[in-house]
């Protein structure tokens, strides 16, 4: 992300009128980068009134089985007049099967949850990644970050499978 000029900025996080789910907790550093733990009930997916978008209660149950959600806030550097920023969420599930079910639910409701933006998602093993932002204008700028992380994760996952098969 740094090579693409995207950086973390806790001060900016607390100054924008969005991403409230991150503002209540203290960040935990992973390799020097601040990540925020979010409870499912505090996530945008759970907080938005999306019950009418689900076909049944099983759909809600699939998403609520998340083991952990870690979020990372980033912004464009240097700051511009529009100050693009966004969030990457990593949802961890018990198994790949649970993650697949949740991924399909998120794909089905994502445009309702993250309305007025273009969210991106992918699944890697028992993890689901969600990229979202607070404005449509920022969504397209984050696409390159999404594609790089998806590519790296997929390559890493392929390498792990090959290593296990040896």
C-alpha positions in Angstrom: 0.0 0.0 0.0 2.8 2.4 0.8 4.1 2.0 -2.8 0.7 3.2 -4.0 0.9 6.2 -1.6 -1.8 4.9 0.8 -1.0 5.3 4.5 -2.6 4.8 7.8 -3.6 8.0 9.8 -5.3 7.7 13.2 -5.6 11.4 13.5 -7.6 11.6 10.3 -9.7 8.6 11.2 -11.0 10.5 14.2 -11.6 13.7 12.3 -13.9 12.2 9.5 -17.6 11.8 10.1 -17.6 8.1 9.2 -16.1 4.8 10.3 -17.5 5.1 13.9 -17.1 1.4 14.4 -13.3 2.0 14.6 -13.3 5.0 16.9 -14.4 3.2 20.1 -11.4 1.0 20.5 -7.6 1.3 20.6 -5.7 0.0 17.7 -3.5 -3.1 17.9 -0.2 -2.9 15.9 0.6 -5.7 13.5 4.0 -5.2 11.9 3.7 -1.5 12.8 0.3 -1.0 11.2 -2.8 -0.1 13.4 -5.7 -2.5 13.1 -9.0 -2.1 15.0 -11.0 -5.0 16.3 -14.7 -4.8 15.6 -17.5 -6.9 17.0 -20.0 -8.3 14.5 -22.8 -6.3 16.1 -20.8 -3.0 15.5 -20.0 -3.8 11.9 -21.7 -1.9 9.1 -23.1 -5.2 7.9 -24.9 -5.8 11.2 -25.8 -2.2 11.9 -27.5 -1.4 8.6 -31.2 -2.4 8.5 -30.6 -5.1 5.9 -32.9 -7.7 7.3 -35.3 -7.1 4.4 -32.5 -8.0 2.0 -32.0 -11.4 3.5 -34.0 -14.3 2.2 -34.1 -15.9 5.6 -32.7 -16.1 9.1 -30.0 -18.5 7.9 -28.4 -15.7 6.0 -28.0 -13.6 9.1 -26.7 -16.6 11.0 -24.0 -17.2 8.4 -22.6 -13.7 8.9 -22.9 -13.6 12.6 -20.7 -16.7 12.9 -17.6 -14.6 12.3 -14.8 -15.3 14.7 -13.1 -11.9 14.4 -13.1 -8.8 12.3 -10.0 -6.6 12.0 -10.2 -3.3 10.2 -7.5 -1.0 8.8 -8.1 2.6 7.9 -6.0 4.2 5.1 -5.9 7.5 3.2 -4.1 8.8 0.1 -0.7 10.6 0.7 0.0 13.4 0.2 -3.4 14.6 1.3 -5.4 16.2 -1.5 -8.4 18.5 -1.5 -10.8 15.5 -1.5 -8.7 13.3 0.9 -9.6 9.9 -0.3 -9.7 7.2 2.4 -11.2 3.8 3.1 -11.4 0.7 5.2 -10.2 -2.9 4.7 -12.0 -5.4 6.8 -10.7 -9.0 7.4 -13.5 -11.3 8.6 -12.3 -14.6 10.0 -14.5 -17.7 10.0 -14.2 -21.2 11.6 -13.9 -22.8 8.2 -13.7 -22.2 4.5 -17.2 -23.4 4.1 -18.5 -20.8 6.7 -16.5 -18.1 4.9 -17.9 -19.2 1.5 -21.5 -18.9 2.8 -20.7 -15.5 4.4 -19.0 -14.3 1.3 -22.0 -15.1 -0.8 -24.3 -13.2 1.6 -22.0 -10.2 1.6 -21.9 -10.2 -2.2 -25.7 -10.3 -2.2 -26.2 -7.4 0.2 -23.0 -5.4 -0.1 -24.5 -2.7 -2.4 -27.3 -2.1 0.2 -24.9 -2.0 3.2 -22.3 0.2 1.5 -24.7 2.3 -0.5 -23.4 5.2 -2.6 -20.1 3.5 -3.0 -18.5 0.6 -4.9 -17.4 -2.0 -2.3 -15.0 -4.8 -3.2 -14.8 -8.3 -1.7 -12.9 -11.5 -2.0 -12.5 -14.7 -0.1 -9.3 -16.5 0.7 -9.7 -19.7 2.7 -11.6 -19.0 5.9 -11.2 -15.2 5.5 -13.4 -12.7 3.7 -12.0 -9.3 2.9 -14.2 -6.2 2.4 -12.9 -2.9 1.0 -15.2 0.0 1.4 -15.1 3.8 1.7 -17.4 6.6 2.6 -17.9 8.1 -0.9 -18.2 6.8 -4.5 -15.5 9.1 -5.6 -13.0 7.3 -3.4 -14.2 3.8 -4.4 -12.5 3.6 -7.7 -9.2 4.8 -6.3 -9.1 1.8 -3.9 -9.6 -0.7 -6.7 -5.9 -1.1 -7.4 -5.2 -1.8 -3.7 -8.0 -4.4 -3.7 -6.6 -6.1 -6.8 -3.1 -6.2 -5.4 -4.1 -7.6 -2.0 -6.4 -10.2 -3.8 -3.5 -11.2 -6.1 -1.0 -11.5 -3.2 -3.5 -13.4 -1.0 -4.4 -15.8 -3.8 -0.7 -16.4 -4.7 0.1 -17.0 -1.0 -2.8 -19.4 -0.7 -1.7 -21.3 -3.8 1.8 -21.6 -2.4 0.5 -22.9 0.9 -1.6 -25.5 -0.9 1.5 -26.6 -3.0 3.6 -26.8 0.1 1.1 -28.9 1.9 0.9 -31.3 -1.0 4.6 -32.0 -1.1 
